[in-house]
């Protein structure tokens, strides 16, 4: 993707990414974690603020560092490396609340043409998965790298 993003660090399996959000609230460490779900070929995508005291991630904090587009672009960019390392896997994502899920939908909608060049995108609505379409509300998302 050609969006402006933060630089990130990761290790060999591309399942944990670290970066720093920079804005009016200061420098805030962020984590992006891909974790295998019960179904072997599906990984959950989670991201949030890094909490040093507990060495954990908090995905419920609203940082409001005026860089949400750049943060989302960073998260989206990690999908390329993750799916390069795990080409047959699906990635599941949903927000920690309805507002965040809506924010993710808006980000997908705004960049859908570019995203669909490389990924299949599905949305969950009323317990049924549909190919992602603009103007529809979704409860969660599934993406998979297109294999050429």
N, C-alpha and C positions, 0 to 999 in steps of 0.2 A: 504494500500500500504506500501511497505517496504522501500520507498525512504527516504532519510534524509530530514527533514523539520524543520521549525521553530515551536516553541510552539505558540499557539494562545489563545485568550480569546473570549468567546461568551456568550450570554445569552440564556434564555429559548427557544425562538422560532428558534434559530440557523439560523437566517437570516442576522446577522451582526457579522463579525469576525475581530479581530484586532491582528496584530503581528508586529514585528520589524525586518527589514532587517539589517544585520550587515556586513559591508565590507569596502573597501578602502574609500568610500564616507561618512562613518560614520554610525550612527544608524538612519534608516529611517522608520518612522511609516507607516504601510500599512493597508488598509481596504479591506475587501471582503464583498460584499453586494449581497444578493439574493433578488430580488424584483419581485413581481407578475406582470405579463404582462397582456394584455387585456384578453387573454384566461386564464381562472381561474386555469388550471392545469399546466401552464408553468411559470417558473421563469427565469428571466434574471440573469446571473452571471456576476458581474462587480468587478474589483479590480484595485487598484492603490494606489498612495501615499496619505496619509492623510495630508490635508492642515489645520493646526491649526488656522490660522487667520480667516478662513471662516467656519471652522468646516465642511469641505466638502472633497470629494475625487477627485483627478485628475488622470484620467486613460490615459492621453496623455504624461505624463512626462516619459522620458527615464532616469532612475536613474543610470544605468550602475554601479551597486554596486558589480559586479562579482559574483552574487549568483542567477542568473536567474533560474537555475535548482531547487535550494532549494526553491525559491519563488513559482515556478510552482507546486512543490511537496506539498507545504503548501496549495496552493489554491485547488489542487486536493483532498487533505486529508479532506478538509471541506465538500466535496461532500458526504462523508460517514455520517457525523453527520446531515447535512441538509436533506439528503434523508431518514435518520432514523426518523426524525421528520415529514417529508413530503413524505411518501413512494409512493404516487400515482402521484407525480408531475414529470414533465420533466424539465430539466435545459437547457436553451439556452445560448450559449456563442459564442462570436466573438471578434476579436481584434479591438482595436480602429483605426487600420490601417492594410494594407495588410501584412506588415512585422510581426506584432504581431499575426495575424491570422495564418500565416505560422509557427511561433514559437509554437503556440498551437497545430497545426497539427503535428509538429515534436515531441512534447511531448507526444501526444496521440499515435503516431506511435511507438515511442521507448518503450512504456509501454502497448501496445495494448493487449497482451495476459493476463496480470494481470488485466487490466481494465475490459476486457470482462468477467472475472470470476464473477464480481459483477454488471456490467452495460451493458445496450444496448447503442450503440454509433452510431449516424447518422451524416452524413455530408450533407450540402446544396451546391448544384452545379446547376447553371442555373435555379434557382427557384424550384428545385425538391430535395426532401430528399432521400438519399441513405444510406444503411447500410455502415458504415465506412469501407473503404478499404485502405490499405497502397498504396502509390504511386499516390493517387488521390489528386487533389487540391480541397479545399472546402472554401466556403465563411462564413460558420457558422457551429456550432455543436449543437446537441441535445443529452443529455444523460438521462437515466432513470435507476433507481436501479432495478435490477432483483428481483422479489419477489419469494421467495421459499416456 
